[in-house]
Amino acid sequence: MTPQRFHLGWFMNFSANAAWRGPWGGDTGATWPDGRFHVDFARALERACFDYMMIEDSSMVPDHHGGSLETELHHGLYAPKHDPVGLVATVAAHTSRLGIVATMSTSLYPPYLLARSLATLDHLSAGRVGWNIVTSSEDRAAQNYGRDRLPDHDERYERADEFVDLVERLWGSWEPGAVVMDRETGRYVDHTRVSPIHFDGKWHRSRGPLNTMPMPQGRPVYCQAGGSPRGREFAAAHAETIIASAPGVEAMKAYRDDVRSRMERIGRDPDSCKILFVVAPVLAETDALARELAAWQASDTDRLAEAALAHLSALTENDFSGFDLDGPVPQVTTNGHRSTLADFLRGAADAATLREAAARWTISSLELVGSPDTVADAMCAAMDEVGGDGFLVSGEMSRDVVGRVCDGLVPALQRRGRVRTRYTHERFRDNLMEF
Ligand SMILES: Cc1cc2nc3c(=O)[nH]c(=O)nc-3n(C[C@H](O)[C@H](O)[C@H](O)COP(=O)(O)O)c2cc1C
């Protein structure tokens, strides 16, 4: 029997990334802003036949941690960070098969602007654009757009449902064949095939039609990461790929089974959504070297704990700096990343102190430490248990790490027949849905 293949994505930031000061950071701390490092990165992923790169985003410099910008900016966590939209265009010009996913928020973007930008990007990439549909999590971001706060967690998803409905109508406001380019008559567009949408919803309004033509893929590939029950409902309704963090094989399988049964309940084919689980493999020539490397990476406990808590402060808009690092893990709540906080608290259940819980906090679904062959075997075994559909590699972005993954781990997976060795199609969705 041919083994079931699975998909690969890479979760990245358009920022300096923690790797800049590491031993293999090179000049990336200074040069990332011109995009060339990310282009090199994307080309490595395309060489390894990844399905896509996913560029995360947020719109603020958080100051909840200690009531100051200091810790955030010291570690360069949320800022400085460029807008992913520009990077999509640049990467598109230097690649030909890789899917490129931009994060754009339904709580912050006007629907018309988003629909037009993504249509443009799908043309610039010849049908390779994806949209990571997020609802944002932070009031600080809302304040940068002139609002006091974000709507409540579940209402954000209600609004997002309507937002998706609206942008789909804008993308459909030009019928296929509307661009006639008739040299005889000189008619470029048949106006009878382009119509206003007059969308007047509960939260969003737009007249339409869109002022640019239909995009190669018809609409971008929809990516989503909802973890809460309402987020999963939204993902089940719309997502074609989900990026998920679930601690361990059992939780991964439970998450996937849950989303697939939600999809079936609303009449969608569960195979039309590929769920990719976040992993951060630590790779070296031998298992022993990889274990040593992982131990070395984990040894800077205080720095790791401080960065993790600043990150959690931003994601949940709680001030984690106010808690005793040597005390118990505080049971806080949030209107922000609810499931991320729940996962942190669950993972911290057996931690003796907040410092310990924070230092070891990870969104990686599996602990993958070893040689390329060892890690490849563990990934294949996990996929066999879970049922599919692939992995989203994350963690430090350095040329060293991308080399270990693309020249070591991926070939090991290819030798096992578990990931593609060449792209079959030109467009992102076609490759993603191939298996
Ligand atoms: C791998 C991953 C990547 C994410 N990327 C972003 C992002 O770039 N921007 C953002 O605002 N939220 C991002 N999120 C947060 C999700 O959109 C979502 O809010 C979060 O998973 C919590 O789920 P919930 O909203 O259903 O509680 C990401 C989540 C995960 C697991």
The ligand as a Gaussian input file, in Angstrom:
#p B3LYP/6-31G(d) Opt

LIG

0 1
 C       -0.356000      28.687000      14.445000
 C       -1.199000      29.869000      14.777000
 C       -0.998000      31.070000      14.119000
 C       -1.767000      32.204000      14.400000
 N       -1.507000      33.377000      13.752000
 C       -2.199000      34.485000      14.082000
 C       -1.890000      35.737000      13.476000
 O       -0.998000      35.863000      12.661000
 N       -2.598000      36.834000      13.845000
 C       -3.618000      36.761000      14.772000
 O       -4.232000      37.795000      15.062000
 N       -3.932000      35.586000      15.347000
 C       -3.240000      34.456000      15.037000
 N       -3.540000      33.268000      15.651000
 C       -4.622000      33.218000      16.614000
 C       -5.873000      32.591000      16.033000
 O       -6.400000      33.367000      14.990000
 C       -6.896000      32.419000      17.144000
 O       -7.323000      33.660000      17.639000
 C       -6.295000      31.623000      18.287000
 O       -5.836000      30.380000      17.805000
 C       -7.295000      31.379000      19.390000
 O       -8.446000      30.747000      18.901000
 P       -9.837000      31.332000      19.287000
 O       -9.884000      32.732000      18.742000
 O      -10.831000      30.437000      18.589000
 O       -9.913000      31.300000      20.761000
 C       -2.783000      32.121000      15.375000
 C       -2.993000      30.905000      16.036000
 C       -2.224000      29.785000      15.763000
 C       -2.473000      28.495000      16.490000

